[in-house]
Amino acid sequence: MRQNGMRQNFYAVLAALIWGTAFVGQSMGAEYLDVFTYNTARFVVGFLALLAVCVFLRATRKQAYRERSGPAYRKTLLIGGLCCGTAMAVASNLQQKGLETTSPGKAGFITALYIVIVPIAGLFLHKKVSWTVWFSVALAVVGLYFLCIQNGFSIAAGDFYIVLCAFGFTGQILLIDHFAAQVDGIELSCVQLFFVSVISAAGMIAFGTPAWENIRLAAGSILYVGVFSSAVAYTLQILAQKGSNPTVISLLLSLESVFATLSGAVLLQERMSRREYVGCALMLIAVVLAQLPEPDFGKKAAESRK
């Protein structure tokens, strides 16, 4: 059990590392391609890479997969992939739109707001929210103000898109928690990427301006983000969440914001203002506090009276 927990924690940290560095790749891709064209390309690459893995695993582990290949399993897999894929398509396209005018480091920190939003969404699922979570929300709002509000009470369009994408990823995390226990994690990730590709392609046809020359120029970004961020990292996320303590895994996944800032500084030589660093620090503290258990002061007081 302990070894399984350590392995899943490693999956979560590795996914966070990949996502954090992928902000740089996504930012570079935004220089050549519109949102929907870039995401269609990256998720098609990710889907094809993961499909090859699924075919290989099915061929080498026939007995294990034969036991979960009935109509009920396929229906759950299809519904789960559709739900998770839709949420991820909305979040990813909003994120990519934001990266057109927002730095990778800032985008990484704002995206981490899903760690705060997830427990708040639990209210609608009749789950208790502790006072530490409410405090974290207030702290995150202050951090977001320092990070995003520039001249007066204004917010850059890119920052607004990234905030919305955090809500989309919240839905995806909650849906994965529901479906990951019912189907194979790698297959769920593959079907999820299929639907993200389809939805992004529909957006590309309706609003995009695909050009083969621009796709060629962004090929390096597409391949890296497609294979690692899309296929590998999202699969690691599902494997990490399956049967794990969601509080611990969510906290580890939030490290993507730290990796995003570091990769932006190292690879793009970005410089953030002192005000923005204060905002980043407050948001990081907020996402950490949101995962901590509420102190039971009543119990401690009772023990002290004994």
C-alpha positions in Angstrom: 0.0 0.0 0.0 2.8 2.4 0.9 4.7 1.6 -2.3 1.5 2.2 -4.3 1.0 5.5 -2.6 4.6 6.6 -3.3 4.3 5.6 -6.9 1.1 7.6 -7.3 2.7 10.6 -5.6 5.5 10.3 -8.1 3.0 10.2 -11.0 1.4 13.4 -9.7 4.7 15.3 -9.3 5.9 14.1 -12.8 2.6 15.3 -14.3 3.0 18.6 -12.6 6.5 19.0 -14.0 5.4 18.2 -17.5 2.5 20.6 -17.4 4.6 23.3 -15.9 7.2 23.1 -18.6 4.5 22.7 -21.3 3.3 26.3 -20.6 6.5 27.4 -22.4 5.8 25.2 -25.4 2.2 26.3 -25.5 3.3 29.9 -25.4 5.7 29.3 -28.3 3.0 27.5 -30.3 0.6 30.5 -29.8 3.0 32.6 -31.9 2.2 30.6 -35.0 -1.2 29.0 -34.7 -4.7 30.1 -33.5 -6.1 28.4 -30.4 -8.2 25.7 -32.0 -5.7 24.8 -34.7 -2.9 24.4 -32.1 -5.0 22.3 -29.7 -6.4 20.1 -32.5 -2.9 19.3 -33.6 -1.5 18.7 -30.1 -4.4 16.5 -29.0 -4.5 14.5 -32.2 -0.8 13.7 -31.6 -1.5 12.8 -28.0 -4.5 10.6 -28.9 -2.6 8.7 -31.6 0.4 8.2 -29.3 -1.9 6.9 -26.5 -4.0 4.8 -28.9 -0.8 2.9 -29.9 -0.1 2.3 -26.3 -3.7 1.0 -25.7 -3.5 -1.3 -28.7 -0.1 -2.7 -27.5 -1.5 -3.3 -24.0 -4.6 -5.0 -25.3 -2.4 -7.3 -27.4 -0.1 -8.2 -24.6 -2.6 -8.4 -21.7 -5.5 -10.1 -23.4 -6.8 -11.9 -20.3 -6.9 -8.8 -18.2 -8.7 -6.7 -20.8 -11.1 -9.5 -21.8 -12.5 -9.4 -18.3 -13.5 -5.7 -18.7 -14.6 -5.6 -22.3 -18.4 -6.0 -21.9 -21.1 -3.6 -23.2 -21.5 -2.0 -19.7 -17.7 -1.3 -19.4 -17.6 0.2 -23.0 -20.6 2.4 -22.2 -19.0 3.7 -19.0 -15.7 4.2 -20.8 -17.4 6.2 -23.6 -19.5 8.3 -21.3 -16.5 9.0 -19.0 -14.3 9.9 -21.9 -17.0 12.2 -23.3 -17.6 14.0 -20.0 -13.9 14.4 -19.1 -13.0 15.2 -22.7 -15.6 18.0 -23.0 -14.5 19.6 -19.7 -10.8 19.4 -20.8 -11.5 20.7 -24.3 -13.2 23.8 -22.8 -10.4 24.3 -20.2 -7.5 23.7 -22.7 -8.8 26.0 -25.4 -9.5 28.8 -22.8 -6.0 28.2 -21.5 -4.4 28.4 -24.9 -6.3 31.6 -25.7 -5.0 33.1 -22.6 -1.5 32.2 -23.4 -1.6 34.5 -26.4 -1.3 37.5 -24.1 -0.3 36.0 -20.7 3.1 34.7 -19.7 3.6 31.0 -19.0 4.6 31.7 -15.4 1.5 33.8 -14.7 -0.8 31.3 -16.5 0.6 28.5 -14.4 -0.2 30.2 -11.1 -3.7 31.3 -12.2 -4.5 27.8 -13.5 -3.6 26.5 -10.0 -6.8 28.1 -8.7 -8.5 24.8 -9.5 -7.1 23.6 -6.2 -9.2 26.2 -4.4 -12.2 25.8 -6.6 -12.5 22.0 -6.3 -13.4 22.0 -2.6 -15.8 24.9 -3.2 -17.5 22.9 -5.9 -18.0 20.2 -3.3 -20.6 22.4 -1.7 -22.9 21.5 -4.5 -22.2 17.8 -3.8 -23.3 18.3 -0.2 -19.7 18.2 1.2 -18.6 20.3 4.1 -16.1 23.0 3.4 -13.8 23.9 6.3 -12.9 27.4 7.4 -9.4 26.9 6.2 -10.8 26.5 2.6 -12.7 29.8 2.9 -9.6 31.5 4.2 -7.7 30.1 1.2 -10.3 31.4 -1.2 -9.9 34.9 0.3 -6.1 34.7 0.1 -6.2 33.5 -3.5 -8.4 36.4 -4.5 -5.9 38.8 -3.0 -3.1 37.0 -4.8 -5.0 37.1 -8.0 -5.4 40.9 -7.6 -1.7 41.5 -7.2 -0.9 39.1 -10.0 -3.4 40.2 -12.7 -4.8 43.7 -11.9 -2.4 46.2 -13.7 -3.6 49.7 -14.2 -6.5 50.3 -11.8 -9.3 47.8 -11.6 -8.6 46.2 -15.0 -7.7 42.7 -15.9 -5.9 41.6 -19.1 -8.0 39.5 -21.4 -5.5 36.6 -21.2 -5.7 36.5 -17.5 -9.5 36.3 -17.6 -9.4 33.3 -20.0 -6.9 31.5 -17.7 -9.3 32.1 -14.7 -12.1 30.5 -16.7 -9.9 27.6 -17.7 -9.3 26.9 -14.0 -13.0 26.3 -13.6 -12.9 23.9 -16.6 -10.1 21.9 -15.1 -12.1 21.8 -11.8 -14.8 20.0 -13.7 -12.4 17.6 -15.3 -10.8 16.7 -12.0 -14.1 16.0 -10.4 -15.2 13.9 -13.3 -12.0 11.9 -13.3 -12.5 11.2 -9.6 -15.9 9.7 -10.5 -14.9 7.6 -13.6 -11.3 6.6 -12.8 -12.5 4.0 -10.3 -14.8 2.3 -12.9 -12.6 2.0 -16.0 -8.9 1.5 -17.0 -7.0 4.7 -16.5 -5.0 4.6 -19.8 -8.1 3.8 -21.8 -10.0 6.6 -20.1 -7.2 9.0 -21.0 -7.2 7.8 -24.6 -11.0 8.3 -25.1 -10.8 11.6 -23.3 -8.1 12.8 -25.7 -10.2 11.6 -28.7 -13.1 13.8 -27.6 -10.9 16.8 -26.9 -9.5 16.4 -30.5 -13.0 16.2 -32.0 -14.2 19.3 -30.1 -11.1 21.3 -30.9 -11.3 20.3 -34.6 -14.9 21.6 -34.7 -13.7 24.9 -33.3 -10.9 25.0 -35.8 -13.3 24.5 -38.7 -15.6 27.1 -37.4 -13.2 29.8 -36.2 -9.6 28.7 -36.9 -7.2 29.6 -39.7 -5.1 26.5 -40.2 -2.0 26.8 -42.5 0.4 24.0 -43.1 3.4 26.3 -43.0 2.5 27.6 -39.5 1.9 24.0 -38.4 5.4 23.1 -39.6 6.9 26.1 -37.7 5.1 25.0 -34.5 5.8 21.3 -35.0 8.3 21.1 -32.1 5.9 22.6 -29.7 3.0 20.4 -31.0 5.0 17.2 -30.6 6.3 18.0 -27.1 3.0 19.2 -25.7 1.1 16.5 -27.7 3.1 13.6 -26.5 4.2 14.6 -23.0 1.6 17.1 -21.7 -1.4 15.6 -23.5 -0.7 11.8 -23.7 1.7 11.3 -20.8 0.8 13.9 -18.2 -3.0 13.5 -18.4 -2.6 9.7 -18.1 -0.4 10.2 -15.1 -3.0 12.4 -13.5 -5.7 9.7 -13.9 -3.4 7.0 -12.6 -2.4 9.2 -9.6 -6.0 10.0 -8.7 -7.2 6.4 -8.9 -7.6 5.0 -5.4 -5.6 7.8 -3.9 -6.2 10.5 -1.3 -7.5 13.4 -3.6 -6.2 16.0 -1.1 -2.6 14.8 -1.4 -2.7 14.3 -5.2 -4.3 17.7 -5.8 -1.6 19.4 -3.7 1.1 17.6 -5.7 -0.5 18.5 -9.0 -0.6 22.2 -8.0 3.2 22.2 -8.2 2.7 22.8 -11.9 2.5 26.5 -11.1 6.0 26.4 -9.5 7.4 24.5 -12.5 5.7 26.9 -14.9 7.3 29.9 -13.3 10.8 28.3 -13.1 10.6 27.1 -16.8 9.5 30.6 -17.9 12.4 32.2 -16.1 15.0 29.7 -17.3 13.9 29.1 -20.9 12.3 32.4 -21.8 14.3 34.7 -19.6 11.1 36.2 -18.3 11.1 38.8 -15.5 8.1 39.4 -13.3 7.6 42.5 -11.1 7.8 42.4 -7.3 4.0 42.9 -7.2 3.5 39.8 -9.4 5.8 37.8 -7.3 3.8 38.7 -4.2 0.6 37.6 -6.0 2.3 34.3 -6.9 3.4 33.7 -3.3 -0.1 34.4 -1.9 -1.7 32.1 -4.5 0.7 29.3 -3.7 0.1 29.7 0.0 -3.7 29.6 -0.7 -3.6 26.4 -2.7 -1.5 24.7 -0.1 -3.8 25.8 2.8 -6.8 24.6 0.9 -5.5 21.1 1.2 -4.8 21.1 4.9 -7.2 19.5 7.4 -9.1 21.8 9.7 -7.6 21.9 13.2 -9.9 20.4 15.8 -9.6 23.0 18.5 -12.5 21.5 20.4 -10.8 18.1 20.7 -7.6 19.7 21.8 -9.3 21.7 24.5 -11.1 18.7 25.8 -7.9 16.7 26.0 -6.2 19.6 27.9 -8.9 19.5 30.5 -8.3 15.8 31.3 
